[in-house]
Amino acid sequence: MGYDKTKQGEGGIVTYYFKTEGLSVGYHKKPIIKDIEIGLEKGEILTLIGPNGAGKSTVLKSIAKQLAIIAGTIYLDEQSVESMSGTELSQNMAVVLTEKLRTEMMTCEDVVATGRYPYTGRFGILSESDRKVVKEAMELVHVTAIKDQDFTRISDGQRQRVMLARAICQEPEIIILDEPTSYLDVKYKLEFLSILQEMRKKKGLTVIMSLHELELAERVSDKILCIDGKCVDRFGKPEEVFEQGYISKLFSIASGSFDEENGSMELEPAKGEAKVFVIAGGGTGRNVYRRLQRQGIPFIAGVLPQNDLDYPVARALATDLIATEAFEPITEEHMQEARKKLTSCNKIICCKETFGTLEQANLELLKFAKESGKEIEMNC
């Protein structure tokens, strides 16, 4: 069943700006992904996630009319995309895919300016207003400094930003992006996504994109579409999708772990009997846990509340973990378990120099280790 053109929202009737009904996509009339049902309000950001080869690019190309759809309908502002002319579609939708643009003797500014062709007529002559749009788009994504450089001689990261400027030049209502952050460093990843958020706020830009960076997808998206290679496995808000254990299932993670609650990925814990006990808390232990994992040294961690910054990494990497419920005190039962496991270890690593009011039990644990004559490494 497809989406209705409208739905009842918190503020009354909400109209979907973009939606699909019974959409099936693939190649040579053979469907890869069937029955794709999406409904987006104007200005929402949708991110496609899933394993490599699952069909994310195929879905994006089909939405952009670069691949013929096998079944179903795509609507843009209640008009079928199939019924739109090339010019009409270009004035409403901009596309930035992973394929590199073929250019000959074109500067970066020349490439950006091609985004105005849907508005320039058959001769492609830019007006002053067109040139102003080009200038503003380049300034927005910070590529003005390279405007006179040969497009083929810039870095992949620069090329990605130039292509975004080109898409912005089209002044679209919706933009399709395939892995737009793949070649960007951390600074430009955040900048790139911030620009998209700013444009959706100021201009009501609707964004449909695929991302590999799950932590970014969770933070930037209004909706998430999960594709597993056969069908749409889930579609909804990030908090509806990123449930504990789901991402590991979607990506068939067999080695290591992904924590949906904080977006952290960890490698497999070291195997064997633990002879090291780590006392930490408040984020002081994460680097030690990872160092021990890299060195192949199994360890025990504790005592940690489940809301502690160290807890997610300890849960992923420790051979054994002594933990309390969030916001609950460390009980004598926890202490007995901790003292017993600490006694079985040869070495204690303490990551705390001072202990807060709620950490006095761990201070007592450190004193117990000293009195037991254990080797103690202060890693403060």
N, C-alpha and C positions, 0 to 999 in steps of 0.2 A: 504493500500500500504506500502511495506517495504522500508527501507532505501537502497539507492544505495551503492555499495561497496566504492564509492568515492563521494566526494562533492567538489564544488568549494568554496574555502576559500579565505581569504584576501591574502594569500601568494601563491595561485594557487590551484592545486588539493590536497585534504586532504583525506587520507585513514582512514576509521573507523577501529580501532583495535578490538573493541567489538561491536556487534550489535545483535539485535533480529528482527525477521520478523514474524508477525502474531502470536506472542507468547500468548498462553492461559495456565493458571496454575490453579491447584486446587487439589481436592482429589477424589479418586474413580471414575475417568473419568468425574467428574462434575466440570466444570470451575468456579472459583471464580473471577478471573480477566482475561479479554479477551483482545486480540489485543494490547499487550504491544510492543511498538515500541521504541527502544533505539538505539542510535548511539554514541559511545564514541571514541575519539582519544586516542592514547597511552599516558599514564601518566595523564589522567583526573580523577578527583574524582567525583563520582556520589553518591548522598545521597537520600535515599527513606524516605519520610515523609508521615504521615497520622495518623488517629486515631488508638487506640488500636483495634486489631482484623480486621484491614482493609485488611490485606493480605501481608504485607511487608515481613514477614518471609517466607511465602509461595513462594513469588517471588525469594527470595535469595536462598532458598533450591532447587528450580527448576533450577536456573542458575548453582548451584553447583552440579547438577545431583543427589542430595539426594532425590528428588521427580521426578517422571516421568512427563514430560510435556504433556499436553493434545493436544496441536496443536502448529504449528509453528516451528521455528528453531532458535537456538542460535549459533552465530558464534564467534570464538576466532581467531583473525588473519586470517580471511577468511576461517577457517576450522570449520566444524560443530562440536560442542561439543559432540553430540551424537556419532560421529564416532571415538572419542578419546578413547583409552584404559585407564584403571584406573591409570596406571603408567604415561602415557603421560599427563593426565589431572592433576595429582598431581605435576608434574614438571612445569606446567604452571599456576596452580591455587591453592591458599591456602584458607582455609575456617575456620573462627572462628565464630561459632554459639553460641546461649545462653545455649544449653545443656551442662551440666558439663561432663567433660571427666572422664571415669571410670578408676581408677588407683589402683594398689595394690603394696604397698611397693616401690613406685617410688619417687625419689627426684625431685625437680623442674628441675634440669639439665637433668635428665632422660627423663622427659616429653618434654623438649625443643628438646632433641636429636632425638625424634621420627619424628621430621620434616625432618630429613635426610633420612628416609627410602626409599623414591622414588629413591634414588641414591645409596643405599648400597648393593643391591642384596638381594637374598632370606635369607641370614643368618643375615642380619642387623648389620654387623660389621662396626664400624666407623673407618675411616682412620684418619690420622693426619689432613688432610685438612678438613674432616668433623668436627672434634673436634674444629678446628679453627673457622669454620662457627658458631658452637654452641656458642662458647665463645663470638664472636663478636655480635651475636644476643642478648645474655643476657646483654651484656654491653650496647647495644643500647637502651634497654628498662629499664635499671637500675634494674635488678633482680639478678645480680651476687652475692650480699650479702646473698641471700636466696637459692643459688644453691643446697646446701646440705640438705635443709629442706624437710620434707615430703609434697608432693603436696597437700594432703588432709587436712593439718593442717595450711595452710596459709589463709590469708583473701581473700575475693572475689576480691578486687582491685588488690592484688598481683597475684591472679590466672589469672585475665584478662590480665595482662602484660606478665605473663609466656606464656599464649596461643598465644599472639602476637609474642613473641620471637620464639615460635615453628613454627608459620606461616612464619616468616621471614627466618627461617632455610631452608625452602623449596626453597628459591630463586625463588619465583613465578614471573610471568609477571603480574598477576592480583590477588587481594586479596578480599575475600568476608567477610564482618563483620556484624554481627547482634547485634545491640545495644552495641557497644564495650565500651562505656563510662559509662554504667549503674551503675557500682559499684566503679567508680573512684571518688576521691575527686577533687576539683577544680584544684589543682596543677597537678595531673596526667591526668585529662581530657585534659588540654592544652598541656601537654607534649606528650601525646598519639597522638593527632592530629598533633602536630608539627613534630613528627617522620614520620607520614604518608606523610606529605607534603615534608619533606626532602627526603624520599625515592622516591617519584614521581619525584622530581627534579633530583636526582643523578642517579637513576636506571630506570626511566621511568615507575615506578609501577603504574598500573591502579587500582583504588579502587572503589568498590561498597559496600555501607553500609547503614544501617538504623540508624537513630538517633531520640531520643525524644527531644533533646535540639535544638530547632529551631534556636536560635541565633548562635549556633555553626555550624549548617548545613548551614546557610546563609554565614558564614564567611569562611568555609573551602572548600566548594564545587564549582566545575566548572559547574556541572549540578545538577538539582533537579528533582526527579520523585515524583509526588504527587498521592497517591492512596487513594480513598475514600471508598473502600470496595466493589465496583462493577466494577470499571474501572480505568484506568489511567486518572486522571482529568487534569493534566498538566505535561509537560516535557520541561525543558529549563534552561536557566541561572538563578541564584538567583534573579537578578534584574527583570527578566521576570515573575518570580513566586511570589515573595514577594511584590505584589501590595497591596495598602491599602484596607483592608477589606477582602482579599482573605483567609487568614489563619483562621479568625473567621468563615468564611463560610465552609471551608474544615473540620474543627474540630467541627462544630456546636456549637460554643461558645455562650452560653446563659447568663452566669454569668461572669461578668468581661470583660476584653478586652485584645487584643494583638495588639501592634503597629508594623506594618511591617517595618516602616522606621527606627526604632532604636532597634527593637527586645525586647521591654519591655512588660511585662505582669502586669496588674493591676487588683485588685479585684473590685467588684461593688462599685460605689460611695455611700456615705451615703444619705439616703432619707429624705426629709422634707424641710422646709423653712430655708434658710441659714441666720444665724445671725452673722457669722464670715467672715471678709474680710481679705485676705492674700495678702500682698505686697511682691513680691520676684523678682527673676531674676538671670540669670547666674548660675543656679543649686542650689541656696540657699533655694529654697522652697520645693524641692521634699520630704525631710524627714518630713517636717511639713504637707504637703498634706497627706502623708501616715499615720502620727500619727492621724490626724483628722479623716481619714477614719476608722482607727482601733477603735477609740473612738465613732464612729457613729455620728460625728458632721458634718453636711453639711456646705459647705463654698463657698465663691465667690473668684475667683482669678483674678488678673489683676494689672496693664495693662502689657501684655506680647507680645513681637513679636513672630511670628510663628516659627522663627528659634532659639528661646531661649531654653536653656537646660531644663528649667522648663516646657516648653509648653506641651510636650507629656503627662507628668504625670498630669498636671493641666487639660488638655483636657479630660483625662480618669476619674478623681476623683472629679473635682469641679462641684458643682450644676450649677454654672454659670461661664463663663469665658469671660473676656474682652480682646480681642487680636487684634493686628495690623498685617498687612502684613509684611513679612520678609523684613528687611532693610529699612522699611519705618518709618518715625517719628510718634510719638503719637500725634494725632490731637486733637483739642479742642472738637470735637464731641465725641472722645473716653473719654476725661476727664470729659465731662458732664455726660456721662453714668456711669463712675466710681464713680464720686461724688454722684450721685443719689443712686447707689447701696450701696456705703459705708455708706451713711446716714441711710439706712434701717437696718444696722447691729449694734449690741451691742458692738462688740469687733473687734479690728484690730490687726492682727499679722504682724509685719514687720520683714522680714528676711534679710534686708540690713542694714549694718552699714554705708557704704559709697555708693554714687550714681555716676556713670560715666556720661560722657557728654551727652550720649543719654538716660540717665535715669532721667533727671531732672524733667520730668513730674511726675514720681512716687515720687520723693522727695516733689514736690508740693502737691501731694495727701496725703502724710504723714503729712505735715504741716496742711492741711485742716482737717485731722482727729483730730489732737491735738487741733486745734481751735474750733472744734465741741464738744470738751469735751468727746470724745470717750475713752473707756478703750483700752489702747495700750500695747501689749506684744512685747517687742523687743527680737526676737529670732535670734541673730546674733552669 
